[in-house]
Amino acid sequence: MKLKKTISVALCTAASLASVSAFAVDKDVIAEQLASQLNASANLNQQVQQIERSHTPVLVNTFLSSQSVLSTQSIGTTTEMWLYLPSDRALSDDMSDLIVAYPPSGDEASWTEIEGYNLSGEKVSLDVDQEPSVPVLVVDDNGYYAMKDSVTKLNTLLQKNGLQKKASLESLLSTQASAATGFDSTKLTKVRAKDVHENWIKGPAEAYSLVTGVLTGNEPQVIAVEMPYLDYKKTDYYPNQIVINWSKYNYRAVDMLMYEHDSGTNYKDLVKVLVTAVGAAGTLAGWAPSAAVAEITNRVITAMPDSIYTDDDDFIDACYTLERGKTYTDFHCSSNNATISMEPFFVEAN
């Protein structure tokens, strides 16, 4: 009888693990496990404070107890959590009314409710549009870490598909100094966006840019740059980040397209669309470089997903004709959604 009971428990555990073999298909199970672990915690408030005060979202794999039925292999490497705290609540308040929730799957426009668990293990529903009055621990696999991973993959795909190449040696040697001593760049010193197209459950924006320019013969050069600090609308950020490496381009002007990373984008398919769009009208050889940059940028914008109808990467703004060696102060991009300040910066070799 004891052996039969042991076998039964083992089968139940195996079934549970099988049901969560990939985080993306069962966020519900992970939310329930987190709620259970926090409910059993002797220092709930302290744990919640640690999550909130983390510089970046906390990876679920580093937080779940080793006694959890979920193995580290069953949770995505970019699965994270962050705390939504109502404006009238403080971290020192009692957190026993905490809810653990997750963004629904599918297109954002089709969402009807947010599902989650209270610390008693009961299933609860939250309003999609109305910010909740209780603290919510949000579990997501399309946030900060997924964005960084996506930008790396996007650049790799752009390289493999011919939309990102090395600039010619002649271009490198014609810069202010040779490649051996350093390179010219442009730093983003300040940025502000009126809207980053995120509701409360999706939390801070995960932004990135596509910097578009040309090489010799007006071959397209498209480079993705992550902007993980651009979290909230109507907020000034001072990243001091190098966003343009001029040694990667053959001409002295580029455009910068800003996007907010979302869950619906398949970057492999996206790059295929970009390759088709950028090359749709044939070669741009013979065009004035400035006109070629503008044409490539327009084709990229047209090819990117339409965020009005899908939960794909949301367009923030387009900053046109950014010139090498030029300083920009509170420069308004084309849609007047993003305002940026930039300055030239020479990166010296070691």
Secondary structure, DSSP 8 states (H G I E B T S, - for coil): -HHHHHHHHHHHHHHHHHHTSSGGG-HHHHHHHHHHHHHT-S-HHHHHHHHHH-SS-EEHHHHS-TTSSS-GGGS-TT-EEEEE--TT--TTS--TT-EEE---SS-GGG---EEEEETTS-EEEE-SSS--SS-EEEEESSSHHHHHHHHHHHHHHHHHTTSS----HHHHHTSSS-TTTEEEEEEEEEEEES-----GGG-S--EEEEEEEE-GGG-EEEEEEEETT--STT--B---EEEEEGGG-SSSEEEEEEEE--TT--HHHHHHHHHHHHTTT---TTS-HHHHHHHHHHHHHHHS--TTTSSS-EEEEEEEEEETT--EEEEE-TTSSEEEEEEEEEEE--
